[in-house]
Amino acid sequence: MYAACGLVDTAYKVFELIPEKDVVAWNSVINGFALNGKPNEALTLFREMGLEGVEPDGFTLLSLLSACAEVGALALGRRVHVYMVKVGLTDNLHVNNALLDLYAKCGSIREAKKVFDEMEERNVVSWSSLIVGLAVNGFGNEALQLFNEMGRVGLVPSEATFVGVLYACSHCGMVDEGFRYFKKMKEEYGILPRIEHYGCMVDLLGRAGLVKEAYQYIQSMPMKPNAVIWRTLLGACTIHGHLTLAEYARARVLKLEPGCSGDYVLLSNLYASEQRWSDAHIMRRKMLREGVKKVPGYSLVELGNHVYEFLMGDRTHPHSEEIFAMLAEITKRLKLEGYAPRTENVLADIEEEDKENALSYHSEKIAVAFMLLKTAPGTPIRVVKNLRICADCHLAIKLISKVFEREIIVRDQSRFHHFRDGSCSCRDYW
């Protein structure tokens, strides 16, 4: 009950008081952590469950796969898969759907497709999960092909399926196709568009740089736009440099959802990119005055049954000295390849040299440096980042993949970037 109400710490205290904990008790608290944004705690409890000699069941695996997907713990997820095969759970539709979702969210789209192909039973969730997985991994055309195949086998797409289809169009720059599928959803399948679908359309136009058209689209919506819609427009304005509309969008967000740090940061960054330093400082001071705390950027990597978290400039790791020496070596080798730090991405009124140093210490670069040190040559590197990857890190990691001959998969706030041989699967559209 406590976990279902979001009081997961209270639920854990009750759990600790239980003298003999059966699989139901373990499942309840593991699922509580997984559902309440504490995947690392869920994974730790699963390990403790094994040490206590309690055998997991299908419900345990569902929670565990969800937690693994959240933090990008692919290696642990693979071990869960092996366990599923061992105990004969591979014919469980719900567990297979969770497994498919895990591989897609960890950027291992080949394994996701393999799970899908080997499923004896598939439902609309199975098809929708793979469509979304292909879309976020940059395989928009394949996502649309799978949608068309879904129709040929006689399955009727759901509202969620069309979110995936529109997402594919948005993240691959297929504006005309997006409008065609939106029309198809209404006219061929009789699905009344929800706010999520309209949000996808605003995102579709915004990502393509059609910011004014996105605003006009919002104005023509048959329902009142929510904070997510206005925030999508705000993000597009920040990326494409439309200050007037950005200020208007932020004002709308502020009325609907005041106190979200990301909105303050987006507008502050836009002021800084226009070198309107006084306006940027006013916005930052307003955050302090109103008690709004900025969500720090972090990157996660999995190594040896453990998920490591790195913050910008993070020197708390026991091997920090080695990591920062590797960062210096990376910068040196990248410059030989023609790399020039994108200092325009440092939105602060500081000296050029300080800007270069700031860029060197972004969390995803620290995470990549750590994995270059701790994994064998040729091993793929997987990073999960909670914010949008900046243009400088995107350029740097492209070059790292070439210079160090590594495949690097970065899952940022909205999509996957598969870096290989100096190029990225997003084709620089993100």
C-alpha positions in Angstrom: 0.0 0.0 0.0 2.7 2.5 1.0 4.7 1.7 -2.2 1.6 2.2 -4.4 1.1 5.6 -2.8 4.6 6.7 -3.5 5.8 6.2 0.1 8.5 3.8 -0.8 10.8 4.6 2.1 8.0 3.9 4.5 7.2 0.7 2.6 10.8 -0.4 3.0 10.7 0.2 6.8 7.7 -2.0 7.1 9.4 -4.6 4.9 12.4 -4.6 7.3 10.1 -5.4 10.2 8.8 -8.6 8.6 10.5 -11.5 10.3 10.1 -14.1 7.4 10.0 -12.4 4.1 8.4 -14.4 1.3 8.6 -13.7 -2.5 5.4 -11.6 -2.3 7.0 -9.2 0.2 10.2 -9.0 -1.8 8.2 -8.3 -5.0 6.2 -5.6 -3.3 9.2 -3.5 -2.2 11.3 -4.2 -5.3 8.3 -3.1 -7.5 7.8 -0.1 -5.2 11.4 1.2 -5.8 11.2 0.5 -9.5 7.9 2.4 -9.9 9.0 5.3 -7.8 12.1 6.3 -9.7 14.6 4.4 -7.6 15.9 1.7 -9.9 19.3 1.3 -8.2 17.6 0.5 -4.9 15.4 -2.1 -6.7 18.5 -3.7 -8.2 20.3 -3.8 -4.8 17.2 -5.4 -3.2 17.1 -8.1 -5.9 20.7 -9.0 -5.1 19.8 -9.2 -1.4 16.8 -11.4 -2.3 19.2 -13.9 -4.0 21.5 -13.9 -1.0 18.6 -14.7 1.3 17.8 -17.8 -0.9 14.4 -16.5 -2.1 13.6 -17.6 -5.7 12.2 -14.8 -7.9 9.1 -15.3 -10.0 7.5 -13.6 -13.0 6.4 -10.6 -11.0 10.0 -10.1 -9.7 11.4 -10.2 -13.2 8.9 -7.7 -14.5 10.0 -5.2 -11.8 13.6 -6.0 -12.3 13.5 -5.6 -16.1 11.8 -2.2 -15.6 14.5 -1.1 -13.2 17.3 -2.3 -15.6 15.6 -0.4 -18.5 15.5 2.8 -16.4 19.2 2.9 -15.7 20.4 1.2 -18.8 21.7 -1.9 -16.9 22.0 -4.1 -20.0 24.4 -6.7 -18.5 22.1 -7.4 -15.6 19.1 -7.4 -17.9 20.8 -10.1 -20.0 21.3 -12.2 -16.9 17.6 -11.9 -16.1 17.0 -13.1 -19.7 19.2 -16.1 -19.1 17.4 -16.8 -15.8 14.0 -16.6 -17.7 15.2 -19.2 -20.2 16.5 -21.4 -17.3 13.1 -21.4 -15.4 10.9 -21.6 -18.4 9.4 -18.1 -18.3 10.1 -17.3 -22.0 6.4 -18.0 -22.9 5.1 -15.3 -20.6 3.8 -12.5 -22.8 4.1 -9.8 -20.2 7.7 -10.7 -19.2 8.6 -10.9 -22.9 7.2 -7.5 -23.5 9.2 -6.1 -20.6 12.3 -7.9 -22.0 11.8 -6.3 -25.4 11.3 -2.9 -23.8 14.6 -3.4 -21.8 16.7 -4.1 -24.9 15.1 -1.2 -26.8 15.7 1.2 -23.9 19.3 0.0 -23.5 20.0 0.8 -27.2 20.4 -2.9 -28.1 17.8 -2.8 -30.9 19.1 -6.1 -32.5 18.4 -8.0 -29.3 15.0 -6.3 -29.1 14.1 -7.4 -32.6 15.3 -10.9 -31.8 13.1 -11.2 -28.7 10.2 -9.9 -30.9 10.9 -12.4 -33.7 11.1 -15.3 -31.2 7.9 -14.5 -29.3 5.2 -17.2 -29.9 2.5 -14.7 -28.9 2.5 -11.0 -29.6 -0.1 -8.3 -28.7 -0.4 -4.7 -29.6 2.0 -3.8 -26.8 4.7 -6.0 -28.3 4.4 -4.3 -31.7 4.1 -0.8 -30.2 7.2 -1.4 -28.0 9.3 -2.3 -30.9 8.0 0.5 -33.1 8.9 3.0 -30.3 12.2 1.3 -29.8 13.2 1.5 -33.4 12.1 5.2 -33.5 14.1 6.3 -30.4 17.2 4.4 -31.7 17.1 6.4 -35.0 15.5 3.7 -37.2 12.5 5.8 -38.3 11.9 4.1 -41.6 12.1 0.6 -40.0 9.6 1.7 -37.4 7.1 2.8 -40.1 7.7 -0.4 -42.0 6.9 -2.4 -38.9 3.7 -0.4 -38.4 2.6 -1.2 -41.9 3.4 -4.9 -41.3 1.3 -4.8 -38.2 -1.7 -3.8 -40.3 -1.0 -6.6 -42.7 -1.2 -9.3 -40.0 -4.6 -7.9 -39.0 -3.7 -6.1 -35.7 -5.4 -2.8 -35.0 -3.0 -0.2 -33.7 -3.7 1.5 -30.4 -3.3 5.2 -29.3 0.1 4.2 -28.0 1.1 2.7 -31.3 0.5 6.0 -33.0 2.5 7.9 -30.4 5.4 5.6 -31.5 4.8 6.3 -35.2 4.6 10.0 -34.8 7.7 9.9 -32.5 9.5 8.1 -35.4 8.5 10.8 -37.8 9.5 13.6 -35.4 13.0 12.2 -34.6 13.8 11.5 -38.2 12.6 14.8 -39.6 9.8 13.3 -41.6 7.3 16.2 -41.4 5.0 15.3 -44.3 4.9 11.6 -43.3 4.0 12.7 -39.7 1.0 14.6 -40.9 -0.1 11.7 -43.2 -0.1 9.3 -40.3 -1.9 11.7 -38.0 -4.6 12.0 -40.6 -4.6 8.2 -41.0 -5.1 7.7 -37.3 -8.3 9.7 -37.3 -9.8 8.8 -40.7 -8.8 5.1 -41.1 -8.7 3.9 -37.5 -11.2 6.3 -35.9 -8.8 7.1 -33.1 -9.5 10.5 -31.6 -6.1 12.2 -31.1 -5.2 12.8 -27.4 -2.9 15.5 -26.0 0.1 13.2 -26.4 -0.5 13.0 -30.2 -0.8 16.8 -30.5 2.4 17.0 -28.5 4.1 14.8 -31.0 3.0 17.0 -33.9 4.3 20.2 -32.1 7.6 18.4 -31.5 7.6 17.3 -35.2 7.4 20.9 -36.4 9.7 22.3 -33.7 12.5 19.8 -34.3 12.4 20.7 -38.0 12.9 24.3 -37.1 9.4 25.3 -38.0 8.9 27.1 -34.8 6.3 29.6 -35.9 4.3 26.8 -37.6 4.5 24.9 -34.3 3.0 27.9 -32.4 0.2 28.2 -35.0 -0.5 24.5 -34.7 -0.9 24.9 -30.9 -3.3 27.8 -31.5 -5.4 25.6 -33.7 -5.6 22.6 -31.4 -9.2 21.5 -30.4 -8.1 21.2 -26.8 -6.3 23.4 -24.3 -2.5 22.9 -24.5 -0.9 21.6 -21.4 2.5 22.5 -19.9 4.2 19.7 -21.9 3.0 21.2 -25.2 4.3 24.7 -24.2 7.5 23.2 -22.9 8.1 21.4 -26.2 7.7 24.8 -28.0 10.1 26.4 -25.5 12.7 23.7 -26.1 12.4 24.2 -29.9 12.7 28.0 -29.5 15.9 27.5 -27.5 17.5 25.1 -30.1 16.5 27.3 -33.1 16.9 30.7 -31.4 13.5 32.2 -31.4 13.5 34.5 -28.3 10.2 36.2 -28.5 8.2 33.0 -28.8 10.4 31.4 -26.1 9.4 34.1 -23.6 5.7 33.7 -24.5 5.9 29.9 -24.2 7.7 30.1 -20.8 5.0 32.5 -19.6 2.3 29.9 -20.5 4.3 27.1 -18.8 4.7 29.3 -15.7 0.9 29.7 -15.4 0.3 25.9 -15.7 3.4 24.4 -13.9 5.4 27.0 -11.9 8.6 26.0 -10.3 10.1 23.6 -12.9 13.8 24.4 -13.0 14.2 23.2 -16.6 12.0 26.1 -17.9 14.1 28.7 -16.2 17.3 27.1 -17.5 16.0 26.9 -21.1 15.2 30.6 -21.2 18.3 31.6 -19.3 20.4 29.6 -21.8 18.6 31.3 -24.7 19.4 34.7 -23.2 23.0 33.6 -22.8 23.3 32.4 -26.4 22.2 35.8 -27.5 24.8 37.3 -25.1 22.1 39.0 -23.1 24.0 38.3 -19.9 22.1 40.6 -17.7 18.8 38.9 -18.6 20.4 35.5 -18.0 21.6 36.6 -14.6 18.2 38.0 -13.7 16.6 34.6 -14.6 19.2 32.7 -12.4 18.7 35.1 -9.5 14.9 34.6 -9.9 15.5 30.9 -9.5 17.4 31.4 -6.3 14.8 33.9 -5.0 11.9 31.5 -5.7 13.8 28.4 -4.3 13.9 26.6 -7.7 16.8 24.2 -7.8 18.4 23.2 -11.1 18.3 19.5 -11.8 22.0 18.5 -12.2 23.0 16.7 -15.4 24.4 13.2 -14.8 25.5 10.2 -16.8 25.2 6.5 -15.8 27.3 3.6 -16.9 27.2 -0.1 -15.9 30.3 -2.0 -15.1 30.7 -5.2 -13.1 27.2 -5.5 -11.6 27.3 -1.9 -10.6 25.8 1.3 -12.1 28.1 4.3 -11.7 26.9 7.9 -11.7 28.9 10.9 -12.8 28.2 14.6 -12.5 29.8 17.4 -14.4 33.4 17.9 -13.1 32.8 14.9 -10.8 36.0 14.1 -8.8 34.3 11.9 -6.2 35.2 8.6 -7.9 38.1 6.7 -6.4 39.8 6.7 -9.8 39.3 10.4 -10.5 42.9 11.0 -11.1 43.1 8.4 -13.8 39.8 9.5 -15.3 40.9 13.1 -15.6 44.2 12.1 -17.1 42.3 10.1 -19.7 40.1 13.2 -20.4 43.2 15.2 -21.1 44.5 12.4 -23.4 41.2 12.3 -25.2 41.2 16.1 -25.8 44.8 15.9 -27.1 44.1 13.1 -29.5 40.8 14.6 -30.7 42.6 17.9 -31.5 44.9 16.0 -33.8 41.8 14.9 -35.7 40.7 18.5 -36.1 38.5 18.8 -33.1 37.8 22.4 -32.0 35.7 22.7 -28.8 32.2 24.2 -29.4 32.7 27.0 -26.9 29.4 28.6 -28.0 27.7 25.8 -26.0 29.1 27.2 -22.8 26.4 29.7 -21.9 28.4 31.7 -19.3 30.3 35.0 -19.5 33.8 33.6 -18.9 37.1 33.4 -20.8 37.5 31.2 -23.8 40.0 28.9 -22.0 37.6 28.4 -19.1 34.9 27.5 -21.6 37.1 24.8 -23.1 37.8 23.4 -19.6 34.1 23.4 -18.8 33.3 21.4 -21.9 35.9 18.9 -21.1 34.2 18.0 -17.8 30.7 17.3 -19.0 29.3 14.2 -17.3 29.0 12.1 -20.5 32.7 12.7 -21.3 33.7 11.7 -17.8 31.6 8.5 -18.1 33.1 7.7 -21.5 36.7 8.3 -20.2 35.9 5.9 -17.3 34.7 3.2 -19.6 37.7 3.6 -21.9 39.9 3.0 -18.9 38.0 0.1 -17.4 36.8 -2.0 -20.4 38.7 -4.0 -23.0 39.5 -2.5 -26.4 36.6 -2.9 -28.9 34.0 -3.3 -26.2 30.9 -1.1 -26.8 30.3 1.7 -24.3 26.8 2.5 -23.1 25.9 5.8 -21.4 22.5 7.0 -20.0 22.2 10.8 -19.6 19.3 12.5 -18.0 19.5 15.7 -20.2 19.9 16.4 -23.9 23.4 15.9 -25.1 25.1 19.2 -26.1 26.5 19.8 -29.6 30.1 19.8 -28.3 29.8 16.4 -26.6 28.0 15.0 -29.6 30.9 16.1 -31.9 33.5 14.9 -29.4 32.0 11.4 -28.9 31.7 11.0 -32.7 35.4 11.5 -32.9 36.1 9.3 -29.9 34.3 6.5 -31.6 36.6 6.8 -34.5 40.0 7.5 -32.7 39.5 4.8 -30.0 37.6 2.4 -32.4 34.6 2.0 -30.1 30.9 1.8 -30.6 29.4 4.3 -28.1 25.7 4.3 -27.4 24.3 7.4 -25.5 20.7 7.5 -24.4 19.9 11.1 -23.7 16.7 12.8 -22.6 14.8 12.0 -25.8 16.6 9.5 -28.0 19.5 7.2 -28.6 22.8 8.1 -30.3 24.7 5.2 -31.8 28.3 6.6 -32.5 30.5 4.5 -34.7 33.5 5.3 -36.9 33.1 9.0 -36.5 29.4 9.3 -37.3 26.1 9.1 -35.4 22.8 7.3 -36.1 20.9 10.5 -35.6 22.7 12.1 -38.6 23.1 15.2 -36.5 19.3 15.6 -36.2 18.3 15.5 -32.6 
